Amino acid sequence: MNIPYGLTMRGLLKKQKKFLILKRHPDSRTNPNRWELVGGKVDSGENFDKALIREFKEETNLKIKINDLVGAVQEDFPHKRTVALIMNVEYVSGEIKISDEHIDWKWATMDEIKKLNLSAWFKKLLIEKNYKL
């Protein structure tokens, strides 16, 4: 059976040595109750940079500017495989208000993040980068 690939975009937003992370809803189909970076699927025909800007606005109400690539990670599920491109982003405007896809958010240091229940792709990225983002 051929399992399809999907592309997701994630944004690494840093403020005073802390990173913005979100906790997924317990009813989420993928990674329920796990912490991750802001982002999501690239829609068909959508440019990946526009997708990340859209996802940031939808999930956090923040307007961001995209900078450089941090890395890429693959995550396999029974129904799909996803490749996540993780980009450094910077804050432009807005106040955080999370969508219904998530139940919590926080600014967390790397030491705090290491202790959380993370999405598999996020943990894989951190290990590959030796926890230095």
C-alpha positions in Angstrom: 0.0 0.0 0.0 1.3 3.4 -0.9 1.0 5.9 1.9 0.7 9.5 0.7 3.0 12.3 1.8 1.9 15.7 3.1 3.9 18.8 3.6 3.6 20.8 6.8 5.2 24.0 7.9 6.3 24.9 11.4 7.5 28.2 12.8 10.2 28.7 15.5 9.3 31.9 17.2 11.8 32.9 19.9 11.5 35.7 22.5 14.2 36.2 25.2 15.5 32.6 25.1 12.0 31.2 25.1 10.1 29.5 22.3 6.4 29.7 21.6 4.8 26.3 21.8 1.2 25.0 21.7 -0.5 22.0 23.2 -2.7 20.0 20.8 -6.3 19.3 21.6 -6.9 15.8 23.2 -9.3 14.9 20.3 -6.6 15.7 17.7 -6.1 12.9 15.1 -2.4 13.3 15.3 -0.3 14.0 18.4 -3.2 14.6 20.9 -2.2 16.4 24.1 1.3 16.9 22.9 3.3 20.1 22.7 4.6 21.4 19.4 5.6 24.5 17.4 3.0 26.6 15.6 2.1 25.4 12.1 0.2 23.0 9.9 -0.6 21.6 6.5 0.2 23.2 3.2 -3.0 23.3 1.2 -3.0 22.1 -2.4 -1.6 24.8 -4.7 -0.5 26.9 -1.8 3.1 28.3 -1.5 4.7 26.9 1.7 5.7 30.4 3.0 2.1 31.6 2.6 0.9 28.4 4.4 3.1 29.2 7.4 2.0 32.8 7.6 -1.7 31.6 7.4 -1.2 28.9 10.0 0.4 31.3 12.4 -2.5 33.7 12.0 -5.1 30.9 12.4 -3.5 29.2 15.4 -2.2 32.1 17.4 -3.6 35.4 15.9 0.0 36.5 15.3 1.4 38.1 12.2 4.9 36.8 11.5 7.8 37.3 9.0 9.7 34.2 7.8 13.4 34.0 8.0 15.7 31.0 7.4 15.3 27.2 7.4 15.9 25.4 10.7 15.5 21.9 9.4 13.2 19.2 8.1 11.7 16.2 9.8 9.5 13.3 8.6 6.8 11.8 10.7 5.0 8.6 9.8 1.4 7.8 10.7 -0.8 4.8 9.7 -2.8 7.0 7.2 -0.1 9.4 6.0 3.5 10.5 6.1 4.4 14.1 6.7 7.5 16.2 6.1 7.7 19.3 8.2 9.8 22.2 7.2 10.7 24.2 10.3 11.5 27.9 9.7 12.8 30.6 12.0 10.2 33.3 12.2 9.9 36.7 13.8 7.0 38.5 15.4 5.4 41.4 13.5 2.1 42.1 15.3 -0.9 40.7 17.2 -1.7 39.3 20.6 -1.8 35.5 21.2 -5.2 33.9 21.0 -5.1 30.2 20.2 -7.5 28.3 18.0 -9.7 25.4 18.9 -7.0 23.0 17.6 -5.0 23.6 20.8 -5.8 23.8 24.5 -2.8 25.7 25.8 0.2 27.8 24.9 3.4 29.0 26.6 6.7 30.6 26.2 9.2 27.9 27.3 12.9 27.6 27.6 14.7 24.6 26.1 15.1 23.1 29.6 11.3 23.4 30.1 10.6 22.0 26.7 12.8 18.9 27.3 10.4 17.9 30.2 7.2 18.2 28.2 5.2 15.6 26.3 6.2 16.6 22.8 5.0 15.7 19.3 7.2 13.0 17.9 8.4 15.2 15.0 9.3 18.0 17.5 11.3 15.7 19.7 13.1 14.2 16.7 14.1 17.8 15.5 15.4 18.7 19.0 17.5 15.5 19.2 18.9 16.1 15.6 19.8 19.6 16.6 21.2 18.6 20.0 18.6 20.8 21.6 20.2 23.9 20.1 17.8 26.0 18.1 
